[in-house]
Amino acid sequence: MSLKCDFCQRHSIVTQTRSHSNIATKRKSYVNLQSRKFGQVKVKVCTKCLKTLKTSFQG
């Protein structure tokens, strides 16, 4: 299972949460991926690319 956008290749990044005493704890920040069909092919697209594709097909 891929956690990467098929159009722009965006993927998850490692970030840090900070406690009140400023202790850093690593966590993963994931991309908002949606499954969509384009023709007969099912792809995973991030919502940023979906918005771009939506506006490019309207005008």
PALUM-182549 format. One record per residue: residue number from 1; residue in three letters; y, x negated, z of N, C-alpha, C, O, CB in turn. Coordinates in steps of 0.02 Angstrom, whole numbers. Each point is the difference from the previous one (the first is absolute). Last residue first. Glycine has a CB too. Example, Ala and Ser with C-alpha at 12.3 -4.5 7.8 and 13.67 -1.06 7.14 Angstrom:
<voses>
+-----+-----+--------+--------+--------+--------+--------+--------+--------+--------+--------+--------+--------+--------+--------+--------+--------+
:   i :  aa :    nc2 :    nc1 :    nc3 :   cac2 :   cac1 :   cac3 :    cc2 :    cc1 :    cc3 :    oc2 :    oc1 :    oc3 :   cbc2 :   cbc1 :   cbc3 :
+-----+-----+--------+--------+--------+--------+--------+--------+--------+--------+--------+--------+--------+--------+--------+--------+--------+
:   2 : SER :   -112 :   -642 :    354 :     59 :    -42 :      3 :     55 :     39 :     37 :     55 :    -25 :      8 :    -87 :    -34 :   -116 :
:   1 : ALA :   -254 :     44 :    104 :     59 :     45 :      0 :     60 :    -45 :      0 :     -1 :    -52 :     33 :    -58 :    147 :     29 :
+-----+-----+--------+--------+--------+--------+--------+--------+--------+--------+--------+--------+--------+--------+--------+--------+--------+
</voses>
This chain:
<voses>
+-----+-----+--------+--------+--------+--------+--------+--------+--------+--------+--------+--------+--------+--------+--------+--------+--------+
:   i :  aa :    nc2 :    nc1 :    nc3 :   cac2 :   cac1 :   cac3 :    cc2 :    cc1 :    cc3 :    oc2 :    oc1 :    oc3 :   cbc2 :   cbc1 :   cbc3 :
+-----+-----+--------+--------+--------+--------+--------+--------+--------+--------+--------+--------+--------+--------+--------+--------+--------+
:  59 : GLY :   1264 :    614 :   -823 :     59 :    -10 :    -41 :    -10 :    -38 :    -61 :     47 :    -11 :    -37 :     13 :     17 :    135 :
:  58 : GLN :   -236 :     55 :     64 :     46 :     58 :     -3 :     54 :    -10 :    -51 :     19 :     47 :    -35 :    -43 :    -23 :    154 :
:  57 : PHE :   -140 :   -192 :    -59 :    -27 :     49 :    -46 :     45 :     62 :     -6 :     -8 :     38 :    -47 :   -106 :    -78 :     76 :
:  56 : SER :    168 :   -140 :    120 :      0 :    -27 :    -68 :    -28 :     50 :    -51 :     19 :     -2 :    -58 :    -33 :   -112 :    106 :
:  55 : THR :     19 :    163 :    187 :     67 :      1 :    -28 :      1 :    -27 :    -71 :     42 :     21 :    -40 :      3 :    -35 :    155 :
:  54 : LYS :   -252 :     12 :      2 :     24 :     69 :     -5 :     68 :      4 :    -33 :     11 :     42 :    -43 :    -76 :    -14 :    145 :
:  53 : LEU :    -29 :   -240 :    -49 :    -33 :     31 :    -58 :     24 :     71 :    -11 :      8 :     22 :    -57 :   -107 :    -94 :     78 :
:  52 : THR :    178 :    -41 :    170 :     26 :    -32 :    -60 :    -30 :     31 :    -62 :     36 :     14 :    -49 :    -20 :   -120 :    113 :
:  51 : LYS :   -100 :    176 :    144 :     68 :     23 :     -8 :     32 :    -28 :    -64 :     35 :     36 :    -36 :    -25 :    -27 :    161 :
:  50 : LEU :   -222 :    -86 :    -65 :     -4 :     70 :    -20 :     69 :     29 :    -12 :     11 :     36 :    -48 :   -116 :    -24 :    114 :
:  49 : CYS :     87 :   -230 :     22 :    -15 :      1 :    -72 :     -5 :     72 :    -25 :     20 :     15 :    -56 :    -81 :   -125 :     67 :
:  48 : LYS :     91 :     81 :    219 :     59 :    -28 :    -34 :     -9 :      2 :    -76 :     46 :     17 :    -37 :    -23 :    -92 :    137 :
:  47 : THR :   -201 :    133 :     44 :     48 :     55 :     -8 :     64 :    -24 :    -34 :     34 :     40 :    -32 :    -83 :     15 :    133 :
:  46 : CYS :   -187 :   -176 :   -154 :     43 :      8 :     59 :     53 :     53 :    -16 :     14 :     15 :    -58 :    -33 :   -136 :     93 :
:  45 : VAL :   -233 :    111 :   -142 :     70 :    -14 :    -14 :     39 :      9 :     65 :    -11 :     47 :     37 :     -1 :     -9 :   -158 :
:  44 : LYS :   -252 :    -57 :      3 :     36 :      4 :     63 :     71 :    -24 :    -12 :     11 :    -56 :    -23 :   -118 :     38 :     91 :
:  43 : VAL :    -75 :    140 :   -249 :     31 :    -61 :     25 :     32 :     13 :     68 :     14 :     57 :     18 :      7 :    -96 :   -136 :
:  42 : LYS :   -200 :    142 :    -90 :     26 :     12 :     68 :     26 :    -66 :     27 :    -36 :    -50 :      3 :    -46 :    145 :     17 :
:  41 : VAL :     43 :      6 :   -283 :     -8 :    -55 :     47 :     32 :     18 :     67 :     57 :     24 :      2 :    -57 :   -107 :    -97 :
:  40 : GLN :      4 :    208 :   -118 :    -67 :      4 :     29 :    -12 :    -51 :     55 :    -55 :     -4 :     28 :     15 :     47 :   -137 :
:  39 : GLY :    284 :     25 :     61 :    -49 :      9 :    -53 :    -68 :     11 :     32 :     -8 :     48 :     38 :     74 :   -121 :   -117 :
:  38 : PHE :     59 :      7 :    254 :     41 :    -10 :    -59 :    -47 :      0 :    -59 :    -35 :    -49 :    -13 :    124 :    -17 :     76 :
:  37 : LYS :    -94 :    143 :    214 :    -34 :     -8 :    -64 :     52 :     -7 :    -55 :     45 :     42 :     -6 :   -144 :     25 :     47 :
:  36 : ARG :    104 :   -133 :    237 :     24 :     43 :    -54 :    -41 :    -14 :    -63 :    -25 :    -55 :    -10 :    142 :     58 :     59 :
:  35 : SER :    -89 :    -59 :    238 :    -45 :     -1 :    -57 :     25 :     50 :    -52 :     11 :     58 :     16 :   -109 :    -92 :     56 :
:  34 : GLN :    241 :   -112 :    120 :    -24 :     66 :    -19 :    -46 :     -8 :    -61 :     13 :    -42 :    -43 :     92 :     99 :     88 :
:  33 : LEU :     20 :   -217 :    171 :    -35 :      7 :    -64 :    -25 :     72 :    -10 :    -23 :     32 :     47 :    -11 :   -153 :    -41 :
:  32 : ASN :    208 :    -35 :    147 :    -17 :     70 :     -6 :    -30 :     12 :    -70 :     35 :     13 :    -48 :     59 :     20 :    128 :
:  31 : VAL :   -106 :   -267 :     67 :     38 :     33 :    -52 :    -24 :     73 :     -5 :    -60 :     14 :     10 :     75 :   -124 :    -74 :
:  30 : TYR :    -29 :    -44 :    296 :    -32 :     17 :    -63 :     47 :     35 :    -48 :     50 :     30 :     21 :   -157 :    -20 :     40 :
:  29 : SER :    101 :   -192 :    157 :     41 :     54 :    -26 :    -25 :     15 :    -71 :      2 :    -43 :    -44 :    100 :      9 :    115 :
:  28 : LYS :   -210 :    -92 :    165 :      7 :      5 :    -73 :     42 :     61 :    -18 :     -7 :     53 :     30 :   -104 :   -109 :    -45 :
:  27 : ARG :    117 :   -116 :    241 :    -29 :     61 :    -25 :     10 :      1 :    -76 :     40 :    -38 :    -26 :    -19 :    100 :    135 :
:  26 : LYS :     12 :   -232 :    135 :     -6 :     10 :    -72 :    -32 :     67 :    -17 :    -46 :     22 :     34 :     38 :   -146 :    -48 :
:  25 : THR :    165 :     45 :    225 :    -68 :     20 :    -14 :     -4 :     15 :    -74 :     38 :     41 :    -27 :    -56 :      6 :    144 :
:  24 : ALA :    195 :   -177 :     75 :    -15 :     22 :    -68 :    -75 :     16 :     -7 :    -42 :    -40 :     21 :    137 :    -30 :    -65 :
:  23 : ILE :     96 :     73 :    254 :    -64 :    -27 :    -20 :    -18 :     29 :    -69 :      3 :     61 :    -10 :    -41 :    -74 :    132 :
:  22 : ASN :    237 :     59 :     26 :      5 :    -37 :    -63 :    -65 :    -35 :    -20 :      2 :    -49 :    -36 :    118 :     32 :     60 :
:  21 : SER :    -72 :    178 :    159 :      6 :    -70 :     20 :     -1 :    -47 :    -60 :     -8 :    -61 :      7 :    -47 :     89 :    102 :
:  20 : HIS :     30 :    205 :   -142 :     62 :     -7 :     37 :     12 :    -73 :     22 :     57 :    -22 :      5 :    -69 :    141 :     33 :
:  19 : SER :   -140 :    -99 :   -251 :      2 :     37 :     63 :     68 :    -10 :     34 :     43 :    -36 :    -25 :   -169 :     24 :     38 :
:  18 : ARG :     53 :      2 :   -283 :     28 :    -37 :     57 :      1 :     46 :     61 :     25 :     56 :     -3 :     45 :   -128 :    -74 :
:  17 : THR :   -213 :     40 :   -173 :     33 :     46 :     46 :     24 :    -41 :     60 :    -34 :    -46 :     21 :    -37 :    146 :    -59 :
:  16 : GLN :     21 :   -179 :   -228 :     -8 :     -8 :     72 :     35 :     56 :     38 :     56 :     19 :    -17 :    -64 :   -143 :      2 :
:  15 : THR :   -120 :     84 :   -245 :     63 :      3 :     37 :    -14 :    -10 :     74 :    -58 :     -7 :     21 :    109 :     84 :   -108 :
:  14 : VAL :   -169 :   -106 :   -175 :    -10 :     -8 :     72 :     69 :     -1 :     32 :     43 :    -41 :    -18 :   -152 :    -24 :      2 :
:  13 : ILE :     32 :    197 :   -219 :     29 :    -61 :     28 :    -14 :     -2 :     74 :    -12 :     51 :     32 :    103 :    -53 :   -121 :
:  12 : SER :   -193 :    129 :   -158 :     18 :      2 :     71 :     28 :    -68 :     22 :    -16 :    -52 :    -30 :    -73 :    138 :     52 :
:  11 : HIS :    123 :    -23 :   -278 :    -58 :      2 :     45 :     25 :     -1 :     72 :     60 :     -3 :     13 :   -132 :    -56 :    -99 :
:  10 : ARG :    146 :     89 :   -203 :     20 :     -2 :     71 :    -62 :      5 :     44 :    -47 :     35 :    -18 :    160 :     17 :     -9 :
:   9 : GLN :    -93 :    -48 :   -225 :    -39 :    -49 :     39 :     25 :     -8 :     71 :    -12 :    -52 :     32 :    -11 :     -7 :   -138 :
:   8 : CYS :     88 :    215 :    -84 :     46 :    -53 :     20 :    -33 :    -54 :     43 :     33 :    -49 :     17 :     57 :    133 :    -22 :
:   7 : PHE :   -225 :     96 :    -98 :     57 :    -12 :    -44 :     41 :    -60 :     21 :     11 :    -46 :    -40 :     -8 :    168 :     17 :
:   6 : ASP :   -195 :    -38 :    146 :    -24 :    -23 :    -65 :     58 :    -15 :    -48 :    -10 :    -34 :    -50 :    -94 :    101 :     67 :
:   5 : CYS :     94 :    -87 :    261 :     24 :     44 :    -54 :    -21 :    -29 :    -67 :      7 :    -59 :    -13 :     91 :     97 :     84 :
:   4 : LYS :   -237 :    -81 :    159 :     53 :    -27 :    -41 :     18 :     50 :    -54 :    -43 :     33 :    -28 :      4 :   -151 :     51 :
:   3 : LEU :   -153 :     98 :    140 :     61 :     23 :     34 :     61 :    -28 :    -35 :     47 :    -24 :     32 :   -109 :     30 :     78 :
:   2 : SER :   -215 :     49 :   -176 :     59 :    -41 :     -7 :     59 :     31 :     37 :     12 :     60 :     -5 :    -54 :   -100 :   -105 :
:   1 : MET :   -238 :     44 :    130 :     59 :     42 :      0 :     62 :    -44 :      0 :     10 :    -41 :     45 :    -72 :    133 :     15 :
+-----+-----+--------+--------+--------+--------+--------+--------+--------+--------+--------+--------+--------+--------+--------+--------+--------+
</voses>
